[in-house]
Amino acid sequence: MCGILAIFGCTDNSHAKRSRVIELSRRLRHRGPDWSGLHSHEDCYLAHQRLAIVDPTSGDQPLYNEDKTIVVAVNGEIYNHKELREKLKSHQFRTESDCEVIAHLYEEYGENFVDMLDGMFSFVLLDTRDKSFIAARDAIGITPLYMGWGLDGSIWFSSEMKALSDDCERFVSFLPGHIYSSKNGGLRRWYNPPWFSETIPSTPYDPLVLRKAFEKAVVKRLMTDVPFGVLLSGGLDSSLVAAVASRYLADTDAGRQWGSQLHTFCVGLKGSPDLKAAREVADYIGTRHHEFHFTVQEGIDALEEVIYHVETYDVTTIRASTPMFLMSRKIKSLGVKMVLSGEGSDEIFGGYLYFHKAPNKEEFHQETCRKIKALHLYDCLRANKSTSAWGVEARVPFLDKEFINIAMNIDPEWKMIRPDLGRIEKWVVRNAFDDDQNPYLPKHILYRQKEQFSDGVGYSWIDGLKDHANSQVSDSMLANASFVYPHNTPTTKEGYYYRTIFERYFPKAAARETVPGGPSVACSTAKAVEWDAAWSKNLDPSGRAALGVHEAAYEVKEL
């Protein structure tokens, strides 16, 4: 991951302004501690903080075309850059960076090249020939991007809100799958897959097609020139990522450069469900496994820093971000700069336990569409910013563009949870990798029940957070919450506590409006709460809130 900051149309283009841009860009240095770059052209500035993953020696940014008339700052990875270079043989490349293709693609195809990119990215590009500029964000919003407006008429773009919040009068989260064009007057959607309109698909389920698409998605993400590993919680999704990566690593350039034994990482309270399952998976697939422990108190002590980095007050996100934040620091201490992670599977396949109550395949499919569209506000935001806080990049193969198109085109009848047919949540994925001849995982791991990350690190983690919040927030504070916080009013003491920390760092109305709200049970959207009348009385984002579904639904666990 990297950090980008771009400003266009400043009325002040003095040395003082350049110094201010450098100062603000420095707020993003945790995302890219390896090098800093800045290009200025009249009243336009493109600043970059680099985390060097591909071509560490020559890929410093901003990047340019041959005559330096086109300037681009990119946060992300372009996995098909070698194939794209084949289409650009008349162009001369300065670096081996995967991101340099963006400058040349723009020169060759104009603004309509974005859908050619296969990867995760946010970028800002300046064409100095006419001082026009574009900004774009990847299909799902895996990499963060914000857009803001200054009182002087300037337009700003930044990887994180903290670089905009002081100088912009208003700022918003840049929509995934969109491009902003100064020439064509604003935002337009470049990513228009069939699932986005929530049309119900009818393609029959083919387990081999699904398996091959996922294996391809994992292998392409092993593109790296630095040490790497896999986040392994022992749940289905991370275990499949690790199993596939381990199986194919020896055949990749990364495996030949760094060795064919995969490194895996897990975090949890001592005795947590994840630690036990992850160790078993690691032993089964033969990885070099690293197990990190944290205490409830250490997690609580990190909360302020987590909220500052992750830039949210959403309860679910903070609960899960904290262990990931602590783990990322340990991972960085080992010299690892890139990890693969299992985010996105639950949204695509209806893996959350509340999907047990989906009334029909139409509602099931529409809820998965809603969940994918919101990923940039939840799991993508958490995975990216929790790791980027320590200069680690997280890659997410389940959110591969081609894999999503295949998975979301399956008739949702196959994804429905059907105990009468022996189908638990995410059965289509489990079945696709259920290979008796050449097994990927032990059967009981392949069919392990969904455990949300904030639960799996140890059930007493959430209980400890609630207890701490109860000691910090009084009954009268919560009773008056609607007056203090009329927007997205917190309904629990835990939510109130996180909100107070968030508002201290980000006091503007624009900041609080970047965070989603509304009722949720076990990570559902507000619409899905309607599936079960009892849920409206038990609104908690923990997986254990899916009463009658989760095997440990609100049992008291001693860890």
C-alpha positions as CSV (number, residue, x, y, z in Angstrom):
1,M,0.0,0.0,0.0
2,C,1.0,3.6,-0.5
3,G,-0.4,7.0,0.4
4,I,-1.4,9.5,-2.2
5,L,-2.4,13.2,-1.8
6,A,-3.3,15.4,-4.8
7,I,-4.5,19.0,-4.9
8,F,-5.8,20.8,-8.1
9,G,-6.6,24.4,-8.5
10,C,-5.0,26.0,-5.4
11,T,-5.1,29.8,-5.5
12,D,-1.9,29.7,-3.5
13,N,1.0,28.1,-5.4
14,S,3.8,29.6,-3.3
15,H,6.6,27.8,-1.5
16,A,4.4,27.9,1.6
17,K,1.8,25.8,-0.2
18,R,4.3,23.2,-1.3
19,S,5.5,23.0,2.3
20,R,1.9,22.5,3.5
21,V,1.4,19.7,0.9
22,I,4.5,17.9,2.2
23,E,3.3,18.3,5.8
24,L,-0.1,16.8,5.0
25,S,1.4,14.0,2.9
26,R,3.6,13.2,5.9
27,R,0.4,12.2,7.7
28,L,0.2,9.3,5.3
29,R,3.8,8.1,5.8
30,H,2.8,5.0,7.8
31,R,1.2,3.8,4.5
32,G,4.5,4.3,2.6
33,P,7.6,4.5,4.8
34,D,10.0,3.6,1.9
35,W,10.2,6.9,-0.1
36,S,8.4,10.2,-0.6
37,G,7.7,11.9,-3.9
38,L,6.1,15.2,-5.0
39,H,5.4,16.7,-8.4
40,S,4.1,20.2,-8.8
41,H,2.8,21.9,-11.9
42,E,1.5,25.5,-11.5
43,D,-1.4,25.1,-9.1
44,C,-1.4,21.3,-9.1
45,Y,0.4,19.0,-6.6
46,L,0.7,15.2,-6.6
47,A,2.4,13.7,-3.5
48,H,3.2,10.1,-2.8
49,Q,4.4,8.0,0.1
50,R,5.7,4.7,-1.2
51,L,5.5,1.2,0.2
52,A,7.9,-0.7,-2.2
53,I,6.5,-4.2,-3.1
54,V,7.2,-4.5,-6.8
55,D,10.5,-3.0,-8.2
56,P,11.7,-1.5,-4.9
57,T,14.8,0.0,-6.6
58,S,13.4,2.1,-9.5
59,G,9.6,2.3,-9.0
60,D,9.5,5.5,-7.0
61,Q,6.4,7.8,-7.6
62,P,5.0,9.9,-9.0
63,L,5.4,8.0,-12.3
64,Y,5.5,9.5,-15.8
65,N,5.1,8.8,-19.5
66,E,8.1,9.3,-21.8
67,D,8.1,13.1,-22.0
68,K,6.8,13.6,-18.5
69,T,3.7,15.4,-19.7
70,I,1.5,12.8,-17.8
71,V,2.0,12.4,-14.1
72,V,0.4,9.7,-12.0
73,A,0.4,8.8,-8.3
74,V,-1.0,5.3,-7.5
75,N,-1.9,3.4,-4.4
76,G,-2.2,-0.3,-5.2
77,E,-1.2,-3.2,-7.4
78,I,-1.9,-3.9,-11.1
79,Y,-1.6,-7.7,-11.5
80,N,-1.9,-7.8,-15.3
81,H,0.7,-5.1,-15.9
82,K,2.9,-7.4,-18.0
83,E,0.0,-8.2,-20.4
84,L,-0.8,-4.5,-20.6
85,R,2.8,-3.7,-21.5
86,E,2.4,-6.0,-24.5
87,K,-0.3,-3.7,-25.8
88,L,2.0,-0.7,-25.3
89,K,5.0,-1.8,-27.3
90,S,5.4,1.6,-28.9
91,H,5.9,3.1,-25.4
92,Q,9.1,3.3,-23.5
93,F,9.0,2.4,-19.8
94,R,11.3,3.9,-17.3
95,T,10.7,1.4,-14.5
96,E,9.6,-2.2,-13.8
97,S,6.8,-0.8,-11.6
98,D,3.4,-2.5,-12.2
99,C,1.8,1.0,-11.8
100,E,3.7,2.7,-14.6
101,V,1.3,1.2,-17.2
102,I,-1.4,3.7,-16.0
103,A,0.4,6.7,-17.5
104,H,1.0,5.0,-20.8
105,L,-2.6,3.5,-21.0
106,Y,-4.0,7.0,-20.6
107,E,-1.7,8.3,-23.3
108,E,-2.8,5.5,-25.6
109,Y,-6.5,5.2,-24.8
110,G,-7.6,8.4,-23.0
111,E,-9.9,8.1,-20.0
112,N,-11.6,4.9,-20.9
113,F,-8.7,2.5,-20.0
114,V,-9.6,1.9,-16.3
115,D,-11.6,-1.3,-16.9
116,M,-8.5,-2.8,-18.5
117,L,-6.8,-2.8,-15.1
118,D,-6.9,-6.0,-13.1
119,G,-5.9,-5.2,-9.5
120,M,-6.6,-3.0,-6.5
121,F,-5.9,0.7,-7.0
122,S,-6.7,4.3,-6.3
123,F,-4.8,6.7,-8.5
124,V,-4.7,10.4,-9.5
125,L,-3.4,11.4,-12.9
126,L,-2.5,14.9,-14.2
127,D,-2.2,15.7,-17.9
128,T,0.0,18.8,-18.0
129,R,-0.7,19.4,-21.7
130,D,-4.1,20.8,-20.8
131,K,-4.0,20.7,-17.0
132,S,-6.9,18.2,-16.9
133,F,-6.9,15.4,-14.3
134,I,-8.7,12.2,-13.5
135,A,-9.0,10.1,-10.3
136,A,-10.2,6.5,-10.1
137,R,-10.8,3.8,-7.5
138,D,-10.9,0.0,-8.0
139,A,-14.1,-2.0,-8.6
140,I,-14.8,-2.9,-4.9
141,G,-12.9,-0.2,-3.1
142,I,-10.1,-2.4,-1.7
143,T,-7.8,0.6,-1.6
144,P,-9.2,3.7,0.2
145,L,-9.7,7.1,-1.5
146,Y,-11.3,10.3,-0.3
147,M,-12.3,13.4,-2.3
148,G,-12.5,16.9,-0.8
149,W,-13.2,20.6,-1.7
150,G,-11.4,23.7,-0.3
151,L,-12.9,27.1,0.2
152,D,-10.6,28.4,-2.6
153,G,-12.2,26.2,-5.2
154,S,-9.5,23.5,-5.0
155,I,-10.2,19.8,-5.4
156,W,-8.4,17.3,-3.2
157,F,-7.8,13.5,-3.2
158,S,-6.2,11.5,-0.5
159,S,-5.8,7.9,0.6
160,E,-6.9,8.7,4.1
161,M,-9.2,11.3,5.6
162,K,-6.6,12.7,8.0
163,A,-4.8,14.5,5.1
164,L,-7.9,16.4,4.1
165,S,-9.8,17.0,7.3
166,D,-8.1,20.3,8.3
167,D,-7.9,22.0,4.9
168,C,-11.1,20.9,3.1
169,E,-14.5,22.4,3.9
170,R,-16.1,19.1,2.8
171,F,-14.9,15.7,1.9
172,V,-16.5,12.3,1.1
173,S,-15.4,8.7,0.5
174,F,-14.7,8.3,-3.3
175,L,-17.1,5.7,-4.7
176,P,-15.6,2.4,-5.8
177,G,-15.7,1.6,-9.5
178,H,-15.9,5.3,-10.4
179,I,-13.7,7.8,-12.2
180,Y,-13.6,11.5,-11.7
181,S,-12.8,13.6,-14.8
182,S,-12.1,17.3,-14.7
183,K,-12.7,17.3,-18.5
184,N,-16.1,15.5,-18.4
185,G,-17.5,17.2,-15.3
186,G,-17.4,14.9,-12.3
187,L,-18.0,11.2,-11.3
188,R,-19.1,8.4,-13.6
189,R,-19.2,4.6,-13.0
190,W,-16.7,2.6,-15.1
191,Y,-17.5,-0.8,-13.4
192,N,-20.9,-2.1,-14.4
193,P,-21.1,-5.9,-13.8
194,P,-24.5,-7.6,-14.0
195,W,-24.7,-8.2,-10.2
196,F,-24.5,-4.5,-9.5
197,S,-28.1,-4.1,-10.7
198,E,-29.0,-7.0,-8.4
199,T,-30.5,-9.0,-11.3
200,I,-31.0,-12.6,-10.2
201,P,-28.5,-14.9,-12.1
202,S,-29.3,-18.4,-13.4
203,T,-26.0,-20.0,-14.3
204,P,-25.7,-23.5,-12.8
205,Y,-23.0,-24.1,-10.2
206,D,-19.8,-25.6,-11.5
207,P,-17.4,-26.4,-8.6
208,L,-14.4,-26.8,-10.9
209,V,-14.9,-23.4,-12.6
210,L,-15.2,-21.8,-9.2
211,R,-12.1,-23.5,-7.8
212,K,-9.9,-22.7,-10.8
213,A,-11.0,-19.0,-10.8
214,F,-10.1,-18.8,-7.1
215,E,-6.7,-20.5,-7.6
216,K,-5.9,-18.1,-10.4
217,A,-6.9,-15.1,-8.1
218,V,-4.5,-16.3,-5.4
219,V,-1.6,-17.0,-7.6
220,K,-1.7,-13.7,-9.4
221,R,-1.4,-12.0,-6.0
222,L,1.9,-13.7,-5.3
223,M,3.5,-10.9,-7.5
224,T,6.1,-9.5,-5.1
225,D,9.7,-8.5,-4.8
226,V,9.6,-8.5,-0.9
227,P,8.9,-11.0,1.9
228,F,5.3,-11.9,2.3
229,G,2.8,-14.3,4.0
230,V,-0.8,-15.1,4.6
231,L,-3.1,-14.1,7.5
232,L,-4.4,-17.4,8.8
233,S,-7.3,-17.4,11.3
234,G,-8.2,-21.0,10.8
235,G,-11.5,-20.2,9.3
236,L,-12.6,-21.4,5.9
237,D,-11.6,-18.3,3.9
238,S,-8.1,-17.6,5.2
239,S,-7.4,-21.4,5.3
240,L,-8.3,-21.7,1.6
241,V,-6.1,-18.7,0.7
242,A,-3.2,-20.3,2.6
243,A,-3.8,-23.8,1.2
244,V,-3.8,-22.5,-2.4
245,A,-0.9,-20.2,-2.0
246,S,1.2,-22.9,-0.4
247,R,0.3,-25.4,-3.1
248,Y,1.4,-23.1,-6.0
249,L,4.1,-21.0,-4.4
250,A,7.1,-23.1,-5.7
251,D,6.0,-22.4,-9.3
252,T,6.0,-18.6,-8.9
253,D,8.8,-16.0,-9.1
254,A,8.1,-15.1,-5.5
255,G,8.6,-18.7,-4.4
256,R,11.8,-18.9,-6.3
257,Q,13.0,-15.7,-4.8
258,W,11.9,-16.1,-1.2
259,G,11.6,-19.9,-0.8
260,S,8.7,-22.3,-1.3
261,Q,7.6,-22.5,2.4
262,L,4.8,-20.1,3.0
263,H,4.7,-18.0,6.2
264,T,1.4,-17.7,8.0
265,F,0.3,-15.4,10.8
266,C,-2.5,-15.6,13.4
267,V,-3.5,-13.5,16.4
268,G,-5.7,-14.1,19.4
269,L,-6.2,-14.2,23.1
270,K,-4.6,-17.2,24.7
271,G,-6.9,-20.3,24.1
272,S,-8.9,-18.6,21.4
273,P,-10.8,-20.7,18.7
274,D,-8.8,-19.1,15.9
275,L,-5.3,-19.9,17.4
276,K,-6.2,-23.6,17.7
277,A,-7.7,-24.0,14.3
278,A,-4.9,-21.9,12.6
279,R,-2.2,-24.0,14.1
280,E,-3.9,-27.2,12.8
281,V,-4.2,-25.8,9.3
282,A,-0.6,-24.6,9.3
283,D,0.6,-28.0,10.3
284,Y,-1.6,-29.7,7.7
285,I,-0.4,-27.6,4.8
286,G,3.2,-27.2,6.1
287,T,3.6,-23.5,6.5
288,R,6.1,-21.6,8.8
289,H,3.5,-20.5,11.3
290,H,3.7,-17.4,13.6
291,E,1.3,-17.1,16.4
292,F,0.8,-13.8,18.2
293,H,-1.0,-13.3,21.5
294,F,-2.6,-10.2,22.9
295,T,-4.5,-9.4,26.1
296,V,-7.8,-7.6,26.4
297,Q,-6.0,-4.8,28.1
298,E,-3.5,-4.4,25.3
299,G,-6.4,-4.2,22.8
300,I,-8.1,-1.6,24.9
301,D,-4.9,0.4,25.2
302,A,-4.6,0.5,21.4
303,L,-8.2,1.6,20.7
304,E,-7.4,5.3,20.3
305,E,-4.6,4.6,17.8
306,V,-6.8,2.1,15.9
307,I,-9.7,4.6,15.5
308,Y,-7.2,7.3,14.3
309,H,-5.8,5.0,11.7
310,V,-9.0,3.2,10.6
311,E,-11.0,6.4,10.6
312,T,-14.3,5.0,11.7
313,Y,-16.6,4.7,14.7
314,D,-18.4,1.6,13.4
315,V,-18.5,-1.0,16.3
316,T,-17.9,-4.1,14.2
317,T,-15.0,-2.6,12.3
318,I,-13.2,-1.4,15.5
319,R,-13.7,-4.8,17.2
320,A,-12.0,-6.6,14.3
321,S,-9.5,-3.9,13.4
322,T,-7.8,-3.9,16.8
323,P,-6.4,-7.5,16.7
324,M,-5.5,-7.0,13.1
325,F,-3.7,-3.7,13.9
326,L,-1.7,-5.4,16.7
327,M,-0.8,-8.4,14.5
328,S,0.3,-6.1,11.6
329,R,2.9,-4.5,13.9
330,K,4.3,-7.9,14.8
331,I,4.3,-9.0,11.1
332,K,6.3,-5.8,10.1
333,S,8.8,-6.6,12.9
334,L,9.6,-9.8,11.0
335,G,10.5,-7.9,7.8
336,V,7.3,-8.9,6.0
337,K,5.6,-6.2,3.9
338,M,2.8,-8.0,2.1
339,V,0.1,-10.5,3.2
340,L,-2.8,-12.2,1.6
341,S,-6.1,-12.2,3.5
342,G,-9.5,-13.8,3.2
343,E,-11.9,-10.8,3.1
344,G,-14.9,-10.7,0.8
345,S,-16.0,-14.4,0.8
346,D,-18.8,-13.9,3.3
347,E,-20.3,-11.1,1.3
348,I,-20.1,-13.0,-2.0
349,F,-21.3,-16.3,-0.8
350,G,-23.6,-15.2,2.1
351,G,-21.3,-16.6,4.8
352,Y,-22.6,-14.5,7.7
353,L,-24.8,-16.6,10.0
354,Y,-27.8,-14.4,9.6
355,F,-28.1,-15.7,6.0
356,H,-29.6,-18.8,7.5
357,K,-32.8,-16.8,7.7
358,A,-32.9,-15.6,4.1
359,P,-36.5,-16.2,3.0
360,N,-35.7,-17.0,-0.7
361,K,-33.0,-17.0,-3.3
362,E,-33.9,-13.5,-4.5
363,E,-33.5,-11.9,-1.1
364,F,-30.3,-13.9,-0.5
365,H,-28.8,-12.6,-3.8
366,Q,-29.8,-9.0,-3.3
367,E,-28.3,-9.0,0.2
368,T,-25.0,-10.3,-1.1
369,C,-25.1,-7.5,-3.7
370,R,-25.7,-4.9,-0.9
371,K,-22.9,-6.4,1.1
372,I,-20.4,-6.2,-1.7
373,K,-21.3,-2.6,-2.5
374,A,-20.7,-1.7,1.1
375,L,-17.4,-3.5,1.5
376,H,-15.4,-0.3,1.0
377,L,-17.0,1.1,4.2
378,Y,-16.3,-2.0,6.3
379,D,-14.0,-5.0,5.7
380,C,-11.9,-3.4,2.9
381,L,-11.5,-0.3,5.1
382,R,-10.5,-2.5,8.1
383,A,-8.1,-4.8,6.2
384,N,-6.4,-2.0,4.4
385,K,-6.0,0.6,7.1
386,S,-5.2,-1.8,10.0
387,T,-2.3,-3.2,8.0
388,S,-1.2,0.0,6.3
389,A,-0.8,1.6,9.8
390,W,2.4,-0.4,10.0
391,G,3.5,-0.3,6.3
392,V,2.1,-3.7,5.5
393,E,0.0,-4.4,2.3
394,A,-3.0,-6.7,2.5
395,R,-4.2,-8.4,-0.8
396,V,-7.6,-10.0,-1.0
397,P,-8.0,-12.8,-3.7
398,F,-11.7,-13.3,-3.0
399,L,-12.3,-9.8,-4.3
400,D,-10.6,-10.5,-7.6
401,K,-12.7,-8.9,-10.3
402,E,-12.9,-12.0,-12.5
403,F,-13.6,-14.3,-9.5
404,I,-16.5,-12.1,-8.3
405,N,-18.0,-12.1,-11.8
406,I,-18.0,-15.9,-11.8
407,A,-19.2,-16.3,-8.2
408,M,-22.0,-13.7,-8.5
409,N,-23.2,-15.3,-11.7
410,I,-24.1,-18.6,-9.9
411,D,-27.8,-19.2,-9.5
412,P,-28.2,-18.2,-5.8
413,E,-30.3,-21.3,-5.1
414,W,-27.0,-23.1,-4.8
415,K,-25.8,-20.6,-2.2
416,M,-28.8,-20.9,0.0
417,I,-28.2,-22.5,3.4
418,R,-30.2,-25.8,3.3
419,P,-29.7,-28.1,6.3
420,D,-32.1,-30.6,4.7
421,L,-29.6,-31.0,1.9
422,G,-26.5,-30.8,4.1
423,R,-25.6,-27.4,2.9
424,I,-24.2,-25.0,5.5
425,E,-23.1,-21.4,4.8
426,K,-20.7,-21.0,1.9
427,W,-21.3,-24.6,0.8
428,V,-20.5,-23.8,-2.8
429,V,-16.9,-22.9,-1.8
430,R,-16.5,-25.7,0.6
431,N,-17.7,-28.2,-2.0
432,A,-15.5,-26.8,-4.7
433,F,-12.4,-27.5,-2.6
434,D,-13.6,-30.8,-1.2
435,D,-11.2,-33.0,-3.1
436,D,-10.6,-36.5,-1.6
437,Q,-7.9,-37.4,-4.0
438,N,-5.7,-34.3,-3.4
439,P,-7.2,-32.6,-0.3
440,Y,-6.7,-28.9,0.4
441,L,-7.7,-28.9,4.0
442,P,-8.9,-31.3,6.7
443,K,-12.7,-32.0,6.4
444,H,-13.6,-30.4,9.7
445,I,-11.7,-27.2,8.8
446,L,-13.3,-27.1,5.4
447,Y,-16.7,-27.4,7.1
448,R,-15.9,-25.3,10.2
449,Q,-18.8,-22.9,11.1
450,K,-18.3,-19.2,10.3
451,E,-16.6,-17.3,13.1
452,Q,-16.4,-13.5,12.7
453,F,-12.8,-12.3,13.3
454,S,-13.7,-10.2,16.3
455,D,-15.3,-13.3,17.9
456,G,-12.7,-15.9,16.7
457,V,-9.7,-14.1,18.4
458,G,-11.4,-15.0,21.7
459,Y,-15.0,-14.5,22.9
460,S,-13.9,-12.5,25.9
461,W,-12.5,-9.8,23.6
462,I,-15.9,-8.4,22.8
463,D,-17.1,-8.9,26.4
464,G,-14.0,-7.0,27.6
465,L,-14.7,-4.1,25.2
466,K,-18.2,-3.8,26.5
467,D,-17.1,-3.9,30.1
468,H,-14.6,-1.1,29.4
469,A,-17.1,1.0,27.6
470,N,-19.6,0.6,30.5
471,S,-17.0,2.0,32.9
472,Q,-16.3,5.0,30.6
473,V,-19.9,6.0,29.6
474,S,-22.6,6.7,32.1
475,D,-26.3,6.0,31.7
476,S,-27.0,9.7,31.4
477,M,-24.4,10.1,28.7
478,L,-26.1,7.4,26.6
479,A,-29.6,8.8,27.4
480,N,-28.6,12.2,25.9
481,A,-26.7,10.6,23.0
482,S,-29.3,11.9,20.4
483,F,-28.6,15.5,21.4
484,V,-24.8,15.2,21.4
485,Y,-24.6,13.0,18.3
486,P,-27.8,13.6,16.2
487,H,-26.2,11.9,13.2
488,N,-25.8,8.1,13.5
489,T,-26.7,8.3,17.2
490,P,-24.9,5.6,19.1
491,T,-27.3,3.1,20.8
492,T,-24.8,1.3,23.1
493,K,-22.2,2.5,25.5
494,E,-19.5,0.8,23.4
495,G,-20.7,2.7,20.3
496,Y,-20.8,6.0,22.3
497,Y,-17.2,5.4,23.6
498,Y,-15.8,4.9,20.1
499,R,-17.7,7.9,18.8
500,T,-16.1,10.2,21.4
501,I,-12.6,9.1,20.4
502,F,-13.4,9.5,16.7
503,E,-14.8,13.0,17.1
504,R,-11.7,14.1,19.0
505,Y,-9.6,13.2,15.9
506,F,-12.1,14.1,13.2
507,P,-14.5,16.8,14.5
508,K,-16.0,17.9,11.2
509,A,-19.5,16.9,10.1
510,A,-18.0,15.6,6.8
511,A,-15.9,13.1,8.7
512,R,-18.8,11.6,10.7
513,E,-20.8,11.3,7.5
514,T,-18.2,9.0,5.9
515,V,-19.2,6.3,8.4
516,P,-22.3,4.1,7.7
517,G,-25.0,3.6,10.2
518,G,-28.3,1.8,10.7
519,P,-29.5,-1.3,12.5
520,S,-27.5,-4.6,12.1
521,V,-27.5,-8.0,13.5
522,A,-24.4,-10.3,13.1
523,C,-23.1,-7.9,10.3
524,S,-26.4,-7.7,8.3
525,T,-27.6,-4.7,6.4
526,A,-30.6,-2.9,7.8
527,K,-32.8,-4.5,5.1
528,A,-31.9,-8.1,6.3
529,V,-32.8,-7.3,9.9
530,E,-36.4,-7.6,8.6
531,W,-35.9,-11.4,8.0
532,D,-36.5,-12.3,11.7
533,A,-38.7,-10.3,14.0
534,A,-36.7,-11.3,17.0
535,W,-33.5,-9.6,15.6
536,S,-34.8,-6.1,16.1
537,K,-34.6,-6.7,19.9
538,N,-31.1,-8.0,19.7
539,L,-29.1,-5.6,17.4
540,D,-25.5,-6.6,17.9
541,P,-22.9,-7.0,15.1
542,S,-21.3,-10.0,16.7
543,G,-21.8,-13.4,15.0
544,R,-23.0,-14.7,18.3
545,A,-26.0,-12.5,18.0
546,A,-27.5,-14.9,15.4
547,L,-29.4,-16.7,18.1
548,G,-30.2,-20.3,17.3
549,V,-27.6,-20.3,14.5
550,H,-24.2,-19.8,16.1
551,E,-23.1,-22.8,18.1
552,A,-21.8,-20.6,20.9
553,A,-24.6,-18.0,20.8
554,Y,-23.9,-15.9,23.8
555,E,-22.5,-18.7,25.9
556,V,-20.1,-17.4,28.5
557,K,-16.6,-18.5,27.5
558,E,-13.7,-18.9,29.8
559,L,-10.5,-18.4,27.9
